[in-house]
Amino acid sequence: MSEIIDELLDDARERMAKSVESMRHEFGTVRTGRANPALLDRVSVDYYGAVTPLKQLATISAPEARMLTVQPYDRSSIKAIERAILESDVGLTPGNDGNLIRLNVPELTEERRRQLVRVVRNIAEEGRVAIRNIRRDVMHDLRELKEAGEAGSDDEHRAEVELQKVTDARIGELDDALKHKEDDILEV
């Protein structure tokens, strides 16, 4: 195969790997029964008029299996952080002692577990769509190469077969990560 086709396939592999990694990170923001600092990754705080990610304003840690602590760098921002956590979709109620915000992570109900499984499945579907879009873009580029005469039909076909193998492997990785996350959520 030509060098251009190899570059296209390498680019596709890299972009698909990034999509899978991004979905794994998204899975981490979905709550399970245990406290995880990644739960607060999506929380943004209105800090002096600028919307700022919480992790840039405070240290977030999990000192116990069912508790998160948020230690703001600037103590005057504690009220804004508390308000942002309350308004977020995390479902945790902050307790504030003036220096530190404590978040108790309650046990999940069966209904809430099912809702979280649906959320995780939607995230996984977004990942599959992203991977398929990468495949579609590369297939389009391969056809353009063939039409421009820079690659033969055989090279294009071999590249498409290889691209499909890479796509199937990445979607398999995503499905494995989904299965582990579902098991984690449903574990009582």
N, C-alpha and C positions, 0 to 999 in steps of 0.2 A: 504494500500500500504506500501511497505517497506521503510525504512529510506533512503536507497540509491536513490530510485525513487523520494522521496520528495526532497532530496538534488539536484538532477538533474533538477527537475521542478523549484525549487527556483533559481538555477543558471540561468536557461533559462529566468525566469521572470526578473531577475536583468540585464542580458546582453541585453535583448530586450528593457528594459526601458532606458538603456544607449544609445542604437542605436537611439531610438526616440529622446532623449535629444540632441544627437549629430546632428541629422538632424534639430532640431529646431534651434540649434546654427548656422548651415550652412545657414538656411533660413535667419537668421539675417544679414549675410554678403552680401546678395543680396539687391541691392539698391531699395528703393521705392521712393516716392516723397519727403520724409522727411529725414533730416540729422540724422544719427545714428552713433555713434562712432564705432559700430561693423562693419561698412562698410570697415574699414581699418584693420580688424583683419588678413586678408590674405597678407597684405603688409609686405615684408621683406626688410631690408636695409643692404647694404654692408658697415658695420661699422668697419673700420680698418682691413679689410680682413676677417672679420667674418660675415656671414649672420645672422642677428639678427631681430626678429620680431619688428615691429615699436612700438608696445605698451610697449616694454621694454626700448625704447630710448626716449619716449616722453609721455606727458599727452595729451590725445585726448578728446576734449569736443565738445558739440553742443550748443553754446550760443544762436543760433537762429534756427528756423525751417528749414532754407535752408542753414545753414553754419556750417562747422566743423572747429575747430582750433586745430593745432598741436603745442604744446609747447615743444621743445626738452630740455632734461635735460642738454645736452652739446651743446652749441651754435655752436661749430665748426662742428657739424654733420648736420646742417640745409641743406646744399647743397646735401648731400648724401640722406637725407630723401626726399627732393624735387624730386630728380632724381628717387628714388624708386617709389614714388607715380605716377609720369609721366609714368614710364615704366610698372606699374601694369595694371590690367584689370578693375580697378575701374571706369575709364572714367571721372575722375575729374582733373581739372587743378589747380595746387597750385599757390598761390600768397604769396611771401615771403617779410617780412619787416625787416629781419635781426634778429628778436627775435622770431617771430611767423609765422607759415604757415597758411594761410586761404584757405579753400576750399569751393567754392560756389557750392551747389547742384542744378543743373538746373532742370527745369520741364522735365518730361519724355515725349517723343513723343509716339504716338500710336504704331509705329513699334518697338521702344525700349521696350515698355511695353510687347508686344507679345514675344520678345526675352527673356526678363526676366522671363516671365511665363514658357517658354520652359526650361530655366535653372533651375527654381524651381522644375518643374516636373521631370527633370533628377535627381536632388538631392533626391526627394522623392522616385524615383524608386531605387536609390542606397540604401536608407534606407529600402525599402521593401525587396530587395535582401539580405541585411545584416540580417534582421529578419528571412527570410526563411532559410538562411544558419545556423542560430542558431538552428532553428527547426530541420533541417536536421541532424545536429550534435547530438542533444539530442535524436532524433529518432534512430540514429545509436547506441548510447550508450544503449538505452532501449533494442534494439534487441540483443546486445551483452550480456546484463544481462540475458535475457530470454534464450539465447543459452547456457550460462554458468550455467544455472539452479538456478541463484540467485533470479529470479522473475518468477512468473507464467504467463501464457497467459492472464488471466483476469487482472492481475495487469498491464501488459504491455499495454493492450488495454485501460484500464481506464486512464493510464498515457498519452497515445497518444491522447485520447479525450480531456483531460485537457490541454495538450500542444497546441492542435489546438485552443482551446478557448482562451488561452493566446496570441497565434500568431494573431488570428483574432482581438482581442482587441487592441493589439499594432499597427497593420496595420490600424485599424480604427482611432486610435489617430493620426497616421502619416497623414492619409487622411484629418482629421479635420484641422491639422496644415497647410497642403498644401492648403486647401480651404481658410483658413483665409489669408495666405500669398498671394494667387492669388487675392483675393478681395482687399487686401492692395495695390498690384501693379497696378491693373486695376482701382482703385479709382482715379478719376480726381479731 
